[in-house]
């Protein structure tokens, strides 16, 4: 194994112009030892070369992409997509050009890096057609939990942009949209793939990104309560489903609105998610092409079913490592909103148990500031000797 890895590394340090001469040798090694460690070494070196080429010339190297396609054709696709995802995330954590961690790059450099990594995914999709599976690559990206201490919620959002790119490539090229809408079988396949991808993204939202924000918001709440009087009451009742009240949408929910195609494709918010402010001027072309793909996903990808509602509820029911009830309510409201007549989404919810679970989620039981923690643990009829029917609900 060690000898094979040394051979792989030796081959990849040969100048790019000689890559074609070594294509057969590398393919033989990949086929003989189709392991994750070998695939990771190969893909990281090749994709790093693609990224460096894009930085210096504005275009990716076809030689490296052809070699990746050759390796992809002879190893199990699950290993291949895991290696691609690992390489993309390693470059996101430690940008090859600077060798510094993601926390030490300024916003403009960071946006440019994410843009190039998204371009790399598009180049891979083009090179690997027709075998490219955006859902498999997205699932591999989702499965990797970056252990770096510097990894933040903003880094998670950049990871989400890479996953988002995998999903929009279901619509590639945008010129296929008219033909797709006329082909019923193709439309059903697209709808199923988009639904599966959206459920995976929702799982990431509820089990990873959302809990990160819940922990962050909880720390802020504790600090706020220490600095001011304790706030008593259910809070703000503004809702995405209620008319007449302007809702203030938190930044984490704006991210999820874009990621789950709840947000309109033409909205400024969607554009900022795909092309963050501070990026390069030539991003208008990138946005124009991506907007056409997003439009199709927004049109066909806003269905809500039992499984998706359960995903949110199960996250909120966790004692730790899940979203808060407030976050779950807000997310569900916006998911339901996307099923309105204005959006044309379908509400496919039929499980009657969900009614009770949703009730449990929104039920509010106020704390009595005059009651000690020990007394709260007792039954209602023993709190201050009051009749249980008189206890506020």
JOKA-V757283 format. One record per residue. N is the residue number from 1. OMEGA is omega in radians with two decimals (999 if undefined). NEAR is the number of other C-alpha atoms within 8 Angstrom. D_LAST is the distance of its C-alpha to the last C-alpha in Angstrom with 1 decimal. Layout:
BEGIN
[[N | OMEGA | NEAR | D_LAST] [N | OMEGA | NEAR | D_LAST]]
END
This chain:
BEGIN
[[1 | -3.13 | 4 | 65.5] [2 | 3.13 | 5 | 66.3] [3 | 3.14 | 6 | 69.5] [4 | 3.12 | 8 | 67.8] [5 | 3.10 | 10 | 65.3] [6 | 3.12 | 8 | 68.1] [7 | 3.11 | 8 | 69.9] [8 | -3.13 | 13 | 66.9] [9 | 3.12 | 10 | 66.6] [10 | -3.14 | 8 | 70.3] [11 | -3.06 | 9 | 70.3] [12 | 3.07 | 11 | 67.4] [13 | 3.02 | 6 | 69.2] [14 | -3.12 | 8 | 72.1] [15 | -3.07 | 7 | 72.2] [16 | -3.09 | 7 | 70.2] [17 | -3.13 | 6 | 73.5] [18 | -3.09 | 8 | 74.4] [19 | -3.09 | 13 | 71.1] [20 | 3.14 | 8 | 72.6] [21 | -3.11 | 6 | 75.3] [22 | -3.09 | 9 | 72.8] [23 | -3.10 | 10 | 70.5] [24 | -3.14 | 7 | 72.0] [25 | -3.14 | 7 | 71.9] [26 | 3.13 | 11 | 68.3] [27 | 3.12 | 11 | 67.4] [28 | 3.13 | 8 | 69.4] [29 | -3.13 | 11 | 67.5] [30 | -3.13 | 14 | 64.1] [31 | -3.11 | 10 | 65.2] [32 | -3.13 | 6 | 66.6] [33 | -3.09 | 7 | 63.7] [34 | -3.10 | 12 | 60.6] [35 | -3.12 | 8 | 58.2] [36 | -3.10 | 10 | 55.2] [37 | 3.12 | 6 | 57.0] [38 | 3.14 | 12 | 60.1] [39 | 3.12 | 13 | 58.2] [40 | 3.12 | 12 | 56.1] [41 | -3.10 | 11 | 59.4] [42 | -3.04 | 11 | 60.9] [43 | -3.11 | 12 | 58.1] [44 | 3.14 | 12 | 57.2] [45 | -3.13 | 9 | 60.8] [46 | -3.12 | 12 | 61.3] [47 | 3.04 | 12 | 58.0] [48 | 3.08 | 10 | 58.7] [49 | 3.10 | 10 | 62.1] [50 | -3.14 | 13 | 60.5] [51 | 3.13 | 12 | 58.2] [52 | 3.12 | 10 | 61.2] [53 | 3.12 | 12 | 63.2] [54 | -3.13 | 12 | 60.6] [55 | -3.05 | 8 | 60.5] [56 | -3.06 | 6 | 64.3] [57 | -3.10 | 7 | 65.2] [58 | 3.14 | 7 | 62.1] [59 | -3.14 | 7 | 62.5] [60 | -3.12 | 11 | 61.8] [61 | 3.14 | 10 | 64.7] [62 | 3.14 | 6 | 65.5] [63 | 3.12 | 10 | 67.3] [64 | -3.14 | 13 | 64.2] [65 | 3.09 | 14 | 62.2] [66 | 3.13 | 9 | 64.9] [67 | 3.08 | 11 | 65.0] [68 | 3.12 | 10 | 61.2] [69 | 3.14 | 10 | 61.7] [70 | 3.12 | 10 | 64.5] [71 | -3.14 | 12 | 62.4] [72 | -3.07 | 10 | 59.4] [73 | -3.05 | 7 | 61.8] [74 | 3.10 | 9 | 62.9] [75 | 3.10 | 11 | 59.8] [76 | -3.05 | 8 | 56.6] [77 | 3.11 | 8 | 54.4] [78 | 3.11 | 7 | 51.3] [79 | -3.12 | 12 | 53.2] [80 | -3.11 | 12 | 54.5] [81 | 3.08 | 11 | 51.1] [82 | 3.12 | 12 | 49.7] [83 | 3.08 | 13 | 52.8] [84 | -3.11 | 12 | 52.3] [85 | 3.14 | 13 | 48.6] [86 | -3.14 | 11 | 49.5] [87 | 3.13 | 12 | 52.3] [88 | -3.11 | 11 | 50.2] [89 | 3.08 | 11 | 47.5] [90 | 3.11 | 9 | 50.2] [91 | 3.09 | 10 | 51.7] [92 | -3.14 | 10 | 48.3] [93 | -3.13 | 10 | 47.8] [94 | -3.14 | 11 | 51.5] [95 | -3.06 | 13 | 53.2] [96 | -3.04 | 9 | 56.8] [97 | -3.06 | 5 | 58.5] [98 | -3.10 | 6 | 57.2] [99 | 3.13 | 7 | 56.4] [100 | -3.14 | 9 | 53.5] [101 | -3.07 | 10 | 49.9] [102 | -3.10 | 13 | 47.4] [103 | -3.11 | 7 | 46.0] [104 | 3.10 | 6 | 49.5] [105 | 3.13 | 9 | 50.0] [106 | -3.05 | 7 | 49.4] [107 | -3.12 | 7 | 47.2] [108 | 3.10 | 8 | 50.2] [109 | -3.12 | 8 | 51.8] [110 | 3.13 | 10 | 48.5] [111 | -3.14 | 12 | 48.1] [112 | 3.10 | 10 | 51.7] [113 | -3.14 | 10 | 51.3] [114 | 3.11 | 12 | 48.4] [115 | -3.12 | 9 | 50.4] [116 | 3.09 | 10 | 53.3] [117 | 3.05 | 11 | 51.3] [118 | 3.08 | 11 | 49.9] [119 | 3.11 | 8 | 53.5] [120 | 3.11 | 11 | 54.5] [121 | 3.10 | 11 | 52.0] [122 | 3.12 | 10 | 53.5] [123 | 3.09 | 10 | 57.0] [124 | 3.13 | 10 | 56.1] [125 | 3.14 | 12 | 54.8] [126 | -3.09 | 7 | 58.0] [127 | -3.05 | 9 | 60.2] [128 | 3.12 | 9 | 58.6] [129 | 0.08 | 7 | 58.4] [130 | -3.05 | 4 | 58.1] [131 | -3.11 | 5 | 56.7] [132 | 3.13 | 8 | 54.0] [133 | -3.11 | 7 | 50.5] [134 | -3.12 | 11 | 48.0] [135 | 3.13 | 10 | 45.1] [136 | 3.11 | 9 | 46.7] [137 | 3.12 | 14 | 47.3] [138 | 3.14 | 14 | 43.8] [139 | 3.10 | 9 | 42.5] [140 | 3.07 | 11 | 44.8] [141 | -3.13 | 13 | 43.7] [142 | -3.03 | 10 | 40.1] [143 | -3.09 | 6 | 41.0] [144 | 3.08 | 8 | 42.6] [145 | -3.10 | 5 | 40.4] [146 | -3.05 | 6 | 42.4] [147 | -3.12 | 5 | 42.5] [148 | -3.14 | 6 | 44.0] [149 | -3.09 | 4 | 42.4] [150 | -3.09 | 7 | 42.8] [151 | -3.03 | 12 | 40.9] [152 | 3.09 | 6 | 38.1] [153 | 3.09 | 9 | 35.5] [154 | 3.06 | 6 | 38.3] [155 | 3.08 | 9 | 40.6] [156 | 3.12 | 10 | 38.1] [157 | 3.07 | 9 | 38.0] [158 | 3.03 | 9 | 41.9] [159 | 3.11 | 10 | 41.7] [160 | 3.11 | 9 | 39.4] [161 | 3.09 | 13 | 42.2] [162 | 3.10 | 13 | 44.6] [163 | 3.11 | 12 | 42.4] [164 | 3.12 | 9 | 41.9] [165 | 3.10 | 11 | 45.7] [166 | -3.09 | 13 | 46.1] [167 | -3.10 | 12 | 43.9] [168 | 3.10 | 12 | 45.6] [169 | 2.95 | 12 | 48.9] [170 | 3.12 | 10 | 48.0] [171 | -3.10 | 11 | 49.3] [172 | -0.09 | 9 | 52.7] [173 | -3.14 | 6 | 54.8] [174 | -3.13 | 9 | 53.0] [175 | 3.13 | 6 | 56.0] [176 | -3.02 | 9 | 54.9] [177 | -3.11 | 9 | 52.0] [178 | 3.13 | 7 | 54.1] [179 | -3.13 | 7 | 55.7] [180 | -3.10 | 10 | 52.4] [181 | 3.14 | 9 | 50.8] [182 | -3.10 | 6 | 53.9] [183 | -3.05 | 8 | 53.8] [184 | -3.11 | 8 | 51.1] [185 | 3.11 | 6 | 51.5] [186 | -3.14 | 9 | 51.3] [187 | 3.11 | 10 | 48.2] [188 | 3.11 | 8 | 46.5] [189 | 3.12 | 8 | 47.5] [190 | -3.14 | 9 | 46.3] [191 | -3.13 | 10 | 42.9] [192 | 3.13 | 8 | 42.5] [193 | -3.12 | 10 | 43.6] [194 | 3.12 | 13 | 41.3] [195 | 3.13 | 10 | 38.3] [196 | -3.14 | 8 | 39.1] [197 | -3.12 | 11 | 39.5] [198 | 3.09 | 10 | 36.3] [199 | 3.08 | 9 | 34.4] [200 | 3.12 | 9 | 36.2] [201 | 3.12 | 11 | 35.3] [202 | 3.08 | 12 | 31.6] [203 | 3.09 | 11 | 31.8] [204 | 3.13 | 10 | 33.5] [205 | -3.01 | 10 | 30.8] [206 | -3.04 | 14 | 27.9] [207 | -3.11 | 12 | 29.8] [208 | -3.06 | 10 | 32.0] [209 | -3.13 | 11 | 31.7] [210 | 3.11 | 13 | 27.9] [211 | 3.07 | 13 | 27.4] [212 | 3.13 | 9 | 30.2] [213 | 3.14 | 10 | 28.3] [214 | 3.11 | 12 | 25.0] [215 | 3.13 | 8 | 26.9] [216 | -3.14 | 8 | 28.5] [217 | 3.14 | 8 | 25.4] [218 | 3.09 | 8 | 23.8] [219 | 3.10 | 8 | 26.9] [220 | -3.12 | 8 | 26.8] [221 | -3.13 | 8 | 23.2] [222 | 3.11 | 8 | 24.3] [223 | -3.12 | 8 | 27.3] [224 | -3.12 | 8 | 25.4] [225 | 3.11 | 10 | 23.0] [226 | -3.06 | 7 | 26.2] [227 | -3.11 | 6 | 28.0] [228 | 3.10 | 6 | 25.4] [229 | 3.13 | 6 | 22.5] [230 | -3.13 | 5 | 19.2] [231 | -3.14 | 5 | 17.2] [232 | 3.12 | 6 | 13.6] [233 | -3.07 | 5 | 11.4] [234 | 3.10 | 7 | 11.0] [235 | -3.06 | 4 | 14.7] [236 | -3.12 | 4 | 17.2] [237 | 3.10 | 5 | 16.3] [238 | -3.05 | 9 | 20.1] [239 | 3.06 | 9 | 20.9] [240 | -3.09 | 10 | 24.2] [241 | -3.08 | 8 | 23.2] [242 | 3.13 | 7 | 22.4] [243 | 2.97 | 5 | 25.4] [244 | -3.13 | 4 | 26.3] [245 | -3.13 | 7 | 24.6] [246 | -3.09 | 5 | 26.7] [247 | 3.04 | 7 | 25.1] [248 | -3.04 | 5 | 26.4] [249 | 3.13 | 6 | 27.2] [250 | -3.05 | 6 | 27.6] [251 | -3.13 | 6 | 31.0] [252 | -3.13 | 8 | 29.9] [253 | 3.05 | 10 | 28.5] [254 | 3.08 | 10 | 31.7] [255 | -3.13 | 10 | 33.6] [256 | 3.09 | 10 | 31.7] [257 | 3.12 | 11 | 32.2] [258 | -3.05 | 12 | 35.9] [259 | -3.10 | 11 | 36.1] [260 | 3.08 | 11 | 34.4] [261 | 3.03 | 13 | 36.3] [262 | 3.13 | 13 | 33.3] [263 | 3.10 | 11 | 35.1] [264 | -3.08 | 9 | 38.1] [265 | -3.07 | 11 | 41.5] [266 | -3.05 | 8 | 43.0] [267 | 3.07 | 8 | 40.3] [268 | 3.14 | 6 | 41.3] [269 | 3.11 | 9 | 38.4] [270 | 3.14 | 12 | 39.8] [271 | 3.13 | 12 | 43.2] [272 | 3.10 | 9 | 42.0] [273 | -3.11 | 10 | 40.5] [274 | -3.12 | 8 | 43.8] [275 | -3.08 | 11 | 46.1] [276 | 3.11 | 9 | 44.5] [277 | -3.12 | 5 | 45.8] [278 | 3.10 | 7 | 48.9] [279 | -3.02 | 10 | 50.4] [280 | -3.09 | 6 | 53.9] [281 | -3.09 | 5 | 55.3] [282 | 3.13 | 6 | 56.5] [283 | 3.11 | 9 | 52.9] [284 | 3.10 | 7 | 53.0] [285 | 3.12 | 7 | 55.0] [286 | -3.12 | 8 | 52.7] [287 | -3.11 | 11 | 49.7] [288 | -3.14 | 8 | 51.5] [289 | -3.11 | 9 | 52.2] [290 | -3.12 | 9 | 48.8] [291 | 3.13 | 10 | 47.1] [292 | 3.10 | 9 | 48.9] [293 | -3.12 | 13 | 47.5] [294 | 3.13 | 11 | 43.9] [295 | 3.13 | 11 | 44.2] [296 | 3.14 | 11 | 45.0] [297 | 3.09 | 13 | 42.0] [298 | -3.11 | 13 | 39.6] [299 | -3.04 | 10 | 41.1] [300 | -2.98 | 10 | 40.9] [301 | -3.14 | 13 | 38.3] [302 | 3.08 | 15 | 34.9] [303 | 3.10 | 12 | 34.0] [304 | -3.13 | 14 | 30.6] [305 | -3.10 | 9 | 30.4] [306 | -3.06 | 11 | 28.3] [307 | -3.12 | 6 | 29.8] [308 | 3.12 | 10 | 28.9] [309 | 3.11 | 11 | 25.2] [310 | 3.13 | 9 | 25.2] [311 | 3.13 | 11 | 27.0] [312 | -3.09 | 13 | 24.2] [313 | -3.13 | 12 | 21.4] [314 | 3.10 | 8 | 23.6] [315 | -3.12 | 12 | 24.1] [316 | -3.10 | 12 | 20.5] [317 | -3.13 | 7 | 20.0] [318 | 3.13 | 9 | 22.8] [319 | 3.04 | 5 | 22.1] [320 | -3.13 | 4 | 24.9] [321 | 3.11 | 8 | 27.3] [322 | 3.09 | 15 | 24.9] [323 | 3.04 | 14 | 23.1] [324 | 3.12 | 9 | 19.8] [325 | -3.13 | 9 | 16.9] [326 | 3.13 | 6 | 17.4] [327 | 3.13 | 10 | 21.1] [328 | 3.11 | 12 | 20.6] [329 | -3.13 | 10 | 18.5] [330 | -3.13 | 11 | 21.3] [331 | 3.13 | 9 | 24.0] [332 | 3.11 | 10 | 22.8] [333 | -3.11 | 11 | 22.5] [334 | 3.05 | 12 | 26.1] [335 | 3.09 | 11 | 27.4] [336 | -3.13 | 11 | 26.1] [337 | -3.11 | 9 | 27.7] [338 | 3.10 | 12 | 31.0] [339 | 3.14 | 14 | 31.0] [340 | 3.12 | 9 | 31.2] [341 | -3.12 | 6 | 34.4] [342 | -3.13 | 4 | 35.5] [343 | 3.11 | 8 | 35.7] [344 | 3.12 | 9 | 36.7] [345 | -3.13 | 14 | 34.8] [346 | 3.07 | 8 | 34.0] [347 | -3.07 | 9 | 30.6] [348 | -3.12 | 8 | 31.5] [349 | -3.08 | 7 | 28.2] [350 | -3.10 | 5 | 28.4] [351 | -3.09 | 7 | 26.4] [352 | 3.14 | 6 | 23.7] [353 | -3.13 | 6 | 21.9] [354 | 3.14 | 10 | 21.2] [355 | -3.13 | 8 | 18.7] [356 | -3.14 | 8 | 16.4] [357 | 3.08 | 9 | 17.2] [358 | 3.08 | 9 | 16.4] [359 | 3.11 | 8 | 13.0] [360 | -3.12 | 7 | 12.4] [361 | -3.05 | 10 | 14.0] [362 | -3.11 | 8 | 11.9] [363 | -3.12 | 6 | 8.3] [364 | 3.08 | 6 | 6.8] [365 | -3.08 | 6 | 5.4] [366 | 3.03 | 9 | 7.0] [367 | 3.06 | 5 | 10.0] [368 | -3.07 | 5 | 11.2] [369 | -3.14 | 5 | 14.8] [370 | -3.10 | 4 | 16.2] [371 | -3.14 | 8 | 15.3] [372 | 3.12 | 7 | 18.0] [373 | -3.14 | 6 | 17.9] [374 | -3.14 | 6 | 19.4] [375 | 3.14 | 8 | 16.8] [376 | -3.11 | 10 | 14.0] [377 | 3.12 | 6 | 16.1] [378 | 3.13 | 8 | 16.1] [379 | -3.07 | 7 | 14.1] [380 | -3.04 | 10 | 11.1] [381 | -3.14 | 8 | 13.6] [382 | 3.12 | 8 | 15.9] [383 | 3.11 | 11 | 13.9] [384 | 3.11 | 4 | 16.0] [385 | -3.12 | 6 | 16.8] [386 | 3.00 | 10 | 13.8] [387 | -3.10 | 8 | 13.0] [388 | 3.14 | 7 | 10.2] [389 | -3.14 | 5 | 9.2] [390 | 3.14 | 6 | 8.9] [391 | -3.11 | 8 | 6.5] [392 | 3.08 | 6 | 3.8] [393 | 999 | 5 | 0.0]]
END
